[in-house]
Amino acid sequence: MNKDQVKGKVKDVAGRVERQVGEWTGDPEKQVNGTLKQAEGKVQNAWGNAKDAGEKAAKNSKTNSPAGDNSATETEVEVRRRKAS
């Protein structure tokens, strides 16, 4: 979990609370502000999810890269060359 995911979740929850308090007290301004804060939190959380997914994909591509695989035998290298041709 990265900081954008955490901050986004906190804003989302705070917005829900503020919106709900606005509903209970009949304060439409609080309801709107809470809804906006909640939406902002959802967007920030989604951005954090996207960053996290990108970092994981980059890490996996480095780990699974054939160029970085030095454990291949000569026959495996030949098979790769034939497939690439």
C-alpha positions as CSV (number, residue, x, y, z in Angstrom):
1,M,0.0,0.0,0.0
2,N,1.4,3.4,-1.0
3,K,0.8,6.8,0.5
4,D,-1.8,7.8,-2.1
5,Q,-3.9,4.8,-1.3
6,V,-3.7,5.6,2.4
7,K,-4.4,9.3,2.0
8,G,-7.2,8.6,-0.4
9,K,-8.9,6.1,1.9
10,V,-8.7,8.6,4.8
11,K,-10.3,11.4,2.7
12,D,-13.0,9.0,1.5
13,V,-13.9,8.0,5.1
14,A,-13.7,11.6,6.3
15,G,-16.0,12.7,3.4
16,R,-18.5,10.0,4.2
17,V,-18.6,11.1,7.9
18,E,-19.0,14.8,6.9
19,R,-21.7,14.0,4.4
20,Q,-23.6,11.9,6.9
21,V,-23.4,14.6,9.6
22,G,-24.7,17.0,7.0
23,E,-27.7,14.7,6.3
24,W,-28.4,14.3,10.0
25,T,-28.2,18.0,10.8
26,G,-29.9,19.1,7.5
27,D,-26.9,21.1,6.4
28,P,-26.7,20.9,2.6
29,E,-23.3,22.6,2.5
30,K,-21.8,19.9,4.7
31,Q,-23.4,17.3,2.5
32,V,-21.9,18.8,-0.6
33,N,-18.4,19.3,1.0
34,G,-18.5,15.7,2.3
35,T,-19.4,14.3,-1.1
36,L,-16.6,16.3,-2.8
37,K,-14.1,15.1,-0.2
38,Q,-15.3,11.6,-0.6
39,A,-14.9,11.8,-4.4
40,E,-11.4,13.3,-4.1
41,G,-10.5,10.4,-1.8
42,K,-11.7,7.8,-4.2
43,V,-9.7,9.4,-7.1
44,Q,-6.6,9.6,-5.0
45,N,-7.0,5.9,-3.9
46,A,-7.5,4.9,-7.6
47,W,-4.4,6.8,-8.5
48,G,-2.5,4.9,-5.8
49,N,-3.9,1.6,-7.0
50,A,-2.7,2.4,-10.6
51,K,0.8,3.4,-9.3
52,D,1.0,0.2,-7.3
53,A,0.0,-1.9,-10.3
54,G,2.5,-0.2,-12.5
55,E,5.3,-0.7,-9.9
56,K,4.4,-4.4,-9.6
57,A,4.3,-4.8,-13.4
58,A,7.7,-3.1,-13.8
59,K,9.1,-5.3,-11.1
60,N,7.7,-8.5,-12.7
61,S,9.0,-7.5,-16.1
62,K,12.5,-7.1,-14.7
63,T,12.3,-10.4,-12.8
64,N,10.9,-12.4,-15.8
65,S,13.1,-10.8,-18.5
66,P,14.8,-13.4,-20.7
67,A,17.8,-11.1,-21.1
68,G,18.4,-11.3,-17.4
69,D,18.2,-15.1,-17.3
70,N,21.8,-16.3,-17.0
71,S,20.8,-19.8,-16.0
72,A,19.8,-20.9,-19.5
73,T,21.7,-23.8,-20.9
74,E,23.1,-23.6,-24.4
75,T,20.3,-25.7,-25.8
76,E,17.7,-23.3,-24.3
77,V,19.5,-20.4,-25.9
78,E,19.5,-22.2,-29.3
79,V,15.7,-22.8,-29.0
80,R,15.1,-19.2,-28.2
81,R,17.2,-18.1,-31.2
82,R,15.3,-20.4,-33.5
83,K,12.0,-19.1,-32.2
84,A,13.1,-15.5,-32.7
85,S,14.1,-16.2,-36.3
